[in-house]
Amino acid sequence: METLTIQTRARAEMIPVTSLLRELVRRKDWQTGALLVYCPHTTAGLTINENADPDVQRDMTAFMNALVPQRGDFRHGEGNSDAHIKTSLFGPHVMLIVEEGTIRLGTWQGVYFCEWDGPRNRTLWAQFLPG
């Protein structure tokens, strides 16, 4: 298993991590199989979405903040209940196909780390499954 570190800069943001994952696959010389990428945090997650227009990331973040606003009437008293809910909607992992040493994504797809309670130092775990 490999550990990757991400420094987030805002309370809510979607950070592209596709190039970080591609570099890991290249450096480790992983050829054919699957790459499981897992986020071990309860207030951050992972998703795959469009990578061509950065407005998609901004729209997603704005929509999630409107859908689940940060507010004081949640029972969980740490002020980050909205982040827990957003993370549950996105999920903690993505599974990627690796073929001939290359992560296979659609033309417009990218992998995003979704921060909902930053800024923080965050961790991703990556496990290659040969196949």
Backbone as CSV, one residue per row, in Angstrom:
resi,resn,N_x,N_y,N_z,CA_x,CA_y,CA_z,C_x,C_y,C_z
1,MET,0.839,-1.185,0.000,0.000,0.000,0.000,0.881,1.244,0.000
2,GLU,0.463,2.229,-0.755,1.176,3.504,-0.827,0.353,4.579,-0.127
3,THR,1.032,5.515,0.525,0.375,6.630,1.197,0.716,7.918,0.470
4,LEU,-0.312,8.680,0.134,-0.147,9.978,-0.524,-0.658,11.063,0.414
5,THR,-0.018,12.222,0.384,-0.405,13.332,1.246,-0.919,14.489,0.404
6,ILE,-1.997,15.096,0.871,-2.592,16.245,0.192,-2.784,17.355,1.213
7,GLN,-2.375,18.560,0.875,-2.607,19.734,1.708,-3.765,20.507,1.094
8,THR,-4.870,20.608,1.817,-6.005,21.372,1.301,-5.892,22.819,1.764
9,ARG,-6.564,23.709,1.039,-6.408,25.140,1.306,-7.699,25.847,1.694
10,ALA,-8.834,25.168,1.532,-10.125,25.802,1.813,-10.995,24.833,2.601
11,ARG,-12.055,25.343,3.187,-12.974,24.463,3.917,-13.604,23.451,2.977
12,ALA,-14.029,23.909,1.807,-14.649,23.017,0.825,-13.980,23.242,-0.524
13,GLU,-13.440,22.173,-1.090,-12.815,22.272,-2.409,-12.661,20.884,-3.009
14,MET,-12.592,20.863,-4.328,-12.333,19.626,-5.059,-10.966,19.760,-5.710
15,ILE,-10.047,18.910,-5.307,-8.659,18.992,-5.753,-8.391,17.879,-6.765
16,PRO,-7.940,18.228,-7.977,-7.607,17.188,-8.953,-6.408,16.363,-8.471
17,VAL,-6.548,15.040,-8.483,-5.451,14.166,-8.062,-5.077,13.151,-9.146
18,THR,-5.634,13.292,-10.338,-5.349,12.344,-11.418,-3.858,12.276,-11.718
19,SER,-3.207,13.424,-11.854,-1.776,13.416,-12.195,-0.947,12.794,-11.071
20,LEU,-1.328,13.020,-9.829,-0.649,12.404,-8.688,-0.752,10.874,-8.765
21,LEU,-1.928,10.380,-9.123,-2.135,8.934,-9.232,-1.414,8.359,-10.447
22,ARG,-1.425,9.085,-11.550,-0.703,8.620,-12.744,0.795,8.536,-12.477
23,GLU,1.318,9.519,-11.762,2.740,9.504,-11.415,3.058,8.316,-10.509
24,LEU,2.184,8.012,-9.575,2.389,6.859,-8.700,2.438,5.565,-9.515
25,VAL,1.497,5.389,-10.429,1.470,4.188,-11.276,2.749,4.085,-12.102
26,ARG,3.203,5.214,-12.649,4.427,5.223,-13.447,5.645,4.878,-12.587
27,ARG,5.757,5.527,-11.429,6.908,5.330,-10.546,7.000,3.891,-10.027
28,LYS,5.854,3.293,-9.730,5.828,1.924,-9.212,5.848,0.879,-10.329
29,ASP,5.741,1.331,-11.577,5.733,0.449,-12.748,4.613,-0.594,-12.670
30,TRP,3.447,-0.141,-12.228,2.273,-1.011,-12.206,1.728,-1.090,-13.619
31,GLN,1.491,-2.293,-14.112,1.154,-2.478,-15.521,-0.325,-2.740,-15.792
32,THR,-0.862,-3.840,-15.302,-2.241,-4.201,-15.615,-2.944,-4.658,-14.349
33,GLY,-4.098,-4.055,-14.071,-4.866,-4.410,-12.885,-5.804,-3.284,-12.507
34,ALA,-6.027,-3.155,-11.216,-6.913,-2.113,-10.698,-6.182,-1.348,-9.603
35,LEU,-6.489,-0.081,-9.503,-5.928,0.764,-8.455,-7.075,1.211,-7.562
36,LEU,-7.039,0.765,-6.317,-8.012,1.195,-5.321,-7.419,2.387,-4.588
37,VAL,-8.129,3.501,-4.607,-7.693,4.706,-3.904,-8.725,4.970,-2.818
38,TYR,-8.253,5.057,-1.576,-9.136,5.136,-0.415,-8.784,6.354,0.433
39,CYS,-9.804,7.061,0.893,-9.638,8.229,1.754,-10.043,7.852,3.181
40,PRO,-9.093,7.830,4.131,-9.395,7.388,5.487,-9.899,8.505,6.402
41,HIS,-10.666,9.425,5.860,-11.184,10.548,6.640,-12.706,10.557,6.579
42,THR,-13.346,11.042,7.632,-14.812,11.087,7.662,-15.376,12.415,7.180
43,THR,-14.502,13.350,6.829,-14.968,14.648,6.325,-14.327,14.999,4.983
44,ALA,-13.879,13.993,4.261,-13.329,14.175,2.915,-13.550,12.878,2.148
45,GLY,-13.635,12.981,0.831,-13.887,11.792,0.029,-13.258,11.892,-1.344
46,LEU,-13.710,11.022,-2.234,-13.180,10.958,-3.594,-14.325,10.835,-4.589
47,THR,-14.098,11.348,-5.790,-15.068,11.184,-6.866,-14.359,11.273,-8.207
48,ILE,-15.065,10.870,-9.249,-14.615,11.048,-10.629,-15.616,11.972,-11.295
49,ASN,-15.102,13.005,-11.980,-15.976,13.949,-12.661,-15.209,14.598,-13.806
50,GLU,-15.842,15.562,-14.454,-15.229,16.233,-15.602,-13.960,16.963,-15.194
51,ASN,-12.939,16.865,-16.056,-11.663,17.528,-15.769,-11.329,18.646,-16.756
52,ALA,-12.209,18.920,-17.711,-11.882,19.901,-18.749,-12.203,21.330,-18.338
53,ASP,-13.214,21.523,-17.532,-13.672,22.864,-17.169,-13.667,23.004,-15.651
54,PRO,-12.792,23.854,-15.084,-12.733,24.011,-13.629,-14.024,24.550,-13.021
55,ASP,-14.905,25.113,-13.849,-16.187,25.568,-13.320,-17.030,24.402,-12.812
56,VAL,-16.805,23.204,-13.335,-17.535,22.033,-12.836,-17.201,21.811,-11.362
57,GLN,-15.929,21.917,-11.001,-15.524,21.763,-9.598,-16.174,22.830,-8.729
58,ARG,-16.177,24.064,-9.207,-16.785,25.152,-8.447,-18.294,24.950,-8.322
59,ASP,-18.936,24.513,-9.412,-20.379,24.246,-9.370,-20.698,23.125,-8.385
60,MET,-19.912,22.066,-8.408,-20.144,20.942,-7.497,-20.004,21.388,-6.040
61,THR,-18.964,22.149,-5.751,-18.745,22.626,-4.389,-19.875,23.547,-3.958
62,ALA,-20.268,24.479,-4.819,-21.362,25.403,-4.491,-22.667,24.644,-4.284
63,PHE,-22.942,23.659,-5.139,-24.171,22.880,-5.003,-24.183,22.104,-3.688
64,MET,-23.065,21.465,-3.349,-23.004,20.697,-2.102,-23.162,21.600,-0.883
65,ASN,-22.578,22.803,-0.944,-22.726,23.740,0.171,-24.160,24.234,0.300
66,ALA,-24.876,24.357,-0.822,-26.290,24.747,-0.774,-27.163,23.571,-0.324
67,LEU,-26.838,22.376,-0.794,-27.613,21.186,-0.446,-27.489,20.850,1.039
68,VAL,-26.252,20.937,1.555,-25.984,20.616,2.959,-25.174,21.767,3.557
69,PRO,-25.845,22.835,3.983,-25.114,23.997,4.499,-24.514,23.735,5.884
70,GLN,-23.444,24.473,6.160,-22.868,24.439,7.501,-23.796,25.248,8.392
71,ARG,-24.271,24.625,9.464,-25.202,25.322,10.348,-25.045,24.777,11.762
72,GLY,-25.634,25.475,12.707,-25.416,25.140,14.111,-26.430,24.221,14.746
73,ASP,-27.444,23.770,14.021,-28.491,22.976,14.674,-28.320,21.463,14.518
74,PHE,-27.176,21.007,14.042,-26.899,19.576,14.022,-26.563,19.112,15.439
75,ARG,-26.869,17.889,15.762,-26.590,17.357,17.102,-25.091,17.171,17.351
76,HIS,-24.365,16.779,16.326,-22.912,16.608,16.443,-22.313,17.981,16.715
77,GLY,-21.638,18.148,17.831,-21.257,19.467,18.314,-19.949,20.037,17.821
78,GLU,-19.311,19.436,16.834,-18.007,19.933,16.394,-18.094,20.958,15.276
79,GLY,-19.301,21.242,14.781,-19.450,22.244,13.727,-19.131,21.746,12.333
80,ASN,-18.970,20.436,12.175,-18.629,19.912,10.857,-19.568,18.790,10.401
81,SER,-20.780,18.779,10.942,-21.749,17.746,10.541,-22.020,17.783,9.050
82,ASP,-22.053,18.987,8.485,-22.270,19.091,7.038,-21.182,18.351,6.266
83,ALA,-19.954,18.414,6.757,-18.840,17.737,6.084,-19.007,16.218,6.137
84,HIS,-19.492,15.695,7.256,-19.739,14.256,7.359,-20.812,13.816,6.358
85,ILE,-21.865,14.604,6.234,-22.953,14.270,5.308,-22.460,14.321,3.864
86,LYS,-21.742,15.378,3.501,-21.213,15.509,2.134,-20.290,14.338,1.793
87,THR,-19.456,13.950,2.747,-18.548,12.828,2.514,-19.325,11.541,2.263
88,SER,-20.398,11.333,3.015,-21.214,10.134,2.803,-21.861,10.136,1.428
89,LEU,-22.204,11.306,0.909,-22.800,11.389,-0.421,-21.784,11.081,-1.521
90,PHE,-20.519,11.420,-1.296,-19.478,11.179,-2.300,-18.828,9.811,-2.155
91,GLY,-18.553,9.400,-0.946,-17.914,8.112,-0.707,-16.422,8.235,-0.484
92,PRO,-15.818,7.173,0.090,-14.415,7.225,0.484,-13.423,6.658,-0.522
93,HIS,-13.901,6.137,-1.674,-12.934,5.469,-2.547,-13.339,5.546,-4.015
94,VAL,-12.339,5.315,-4.862,-12.552,5.093,-6.295,-11.719,3.882,-6.693
95,MET,-12.209,3.162,-7.682,-11.485,2.025,-8.253,-11.186,2.376,-9.700
96,LEU,-9.912,2.293,-10.080,-9.477,2.696,-11.412,-8.845,1.519,-12.144
97,ILE,-9.100,1.433,-13.432,-8.482,0.408,-14.272,-7.093,0.887,-14.689
98,VAL,-6.106,0.008,-14.564,-4.752,0.281,-15.051,-4.470,-0.730,-16.161
99,GLU,-4.122,-0.218,-17.333,-3.847,-1.068,-18.486,-2.551,-0.605,-19.136
100,GLU,-1.612,-1.527,-19.276,-0.310,-1.226,-19.872,0.338,-0.001,-19.222
101,GLY,0.262,0.063,-17.892,0.912,1.126,-17.143,0.205,2.465,-17.161
102,THR,-1.047,2.494,-17.636,-1.786,3.751,-17.757,-3.142,3.636,-17.072
103,ILE,-3.493,4.643,-16.277,-4.838,4.704,-15.705,-5.816,5.015,-16.826
104,ARG,-6.850,4.198,-16.947,-7.846,4.370,-18.004,-9.020,5.193,-17.466
105,LEU,-9.188,6.379,-18.035,-10.323,7.245,-17.718,-10.941,7.714,-19.024
106,GLY,-12.201,8.123,-18.970,-12.841,8.692,-20.144,-12.180,10.004,-20.532
107,THR,-12.444,10.453,-21.739,-11.809,11.651,-22.290,-11.885,12.840,-21.343
108,TRP,-13.031,13.046,-20.718,-13.237,14.239,-19.892,-13.171,13.946,-18.399
109,GLN,-12.769,12.735,-18.014,-12.792,12.356,-16.605,-11.496,12.672,-15.876
110,GLY,-11.647,13.016,-14.604,-10.529,13.190,-13.701,-10.932,12.721,-12.315
111,VAL,-9.947,12.397,-11.491,-10.190,11.971,-10.117,-10.003,13.189,-9.216
112,TYR,-10.933,13.356,-8.270,-10.909,14.517,-7.384,-10.942,14.099,-5.924
113,PHE,-10.092,14.745,-5.131,-10.168,14.663,-3.682,-11.139,15.745,-3.240
114,CYS,-12.150,15.374,-2.483,-13.211,16.305,-2.080,-13.046,16.658,-0.610
115,GLU,-12.589,17.851,-0.346,-12.401,18.346,1.020,-13.663,19.076,1.456
116,TRP,-14.186,18.713,2.642,-15.391,19.372,3.155,-15.175,19.986,4.531
117,ASP,-13.975,19.841,5.112,-13.721,20.378,6.455,-12.270,20.822,6.587
118,GLY,-11.804,21.576,5.603,-10.416,22.009,5.597,-10.272,23.414,6.135
119,PRO,-9.091,23.949,5.943,-7.915,23.302,5.351,-7.245,22.340,6.336
120,ARG,-6.673,21.292,5.766,-6.025,20.254,6.572,-4.949,19.538,5.754
121,ASN,-4.097,18.819,6.469,-3.226,17.830,5.830,-4.028,16.542,5.749
122,ARG,-4.119,15.968,4.562,-4.945,14.780,4.346,-4.104,13.642,3.774
123,THR,-4.642,12.453,3.891,-3.965,11.248,3.436,-4.859,10.479,2.474
124,LEU,-4.258,9.893,1.463,-4.914,8.914,0.602,-4.092,7.638,0.650
125,TRP,-4.777,6.514,0.628,-4.104,5.228,0.518,-4.382,4.663,-0.860
126,ALA,-3.358,4.129,-1.503,-3.501,3.540,-2.832,-2.973,2.111,-2.800
127,GLN,-3.803,1.190,-3.269,-3.427,-0.224,-3.316,-3.615,-0.738,-4.736
128,PHE,-2.531,-1.242,-5.321,-2.610,-1.821,-6.662,-2.993,-3.288,-6.555
129,LEU,-3.944,-3.695,-7.391,-4.414,-5.078,-7.436,-4.081,-5.635,-8.812
130,PRO,-2.993,-6.397,-8.944,-2.606,-6.907,-10.260,-3.693,-7.819,-10.836
131,GLY,-3.801,-7.793,-12.154,-4.831,-8.645,-12.744,-4.569,-8.982,-14.188
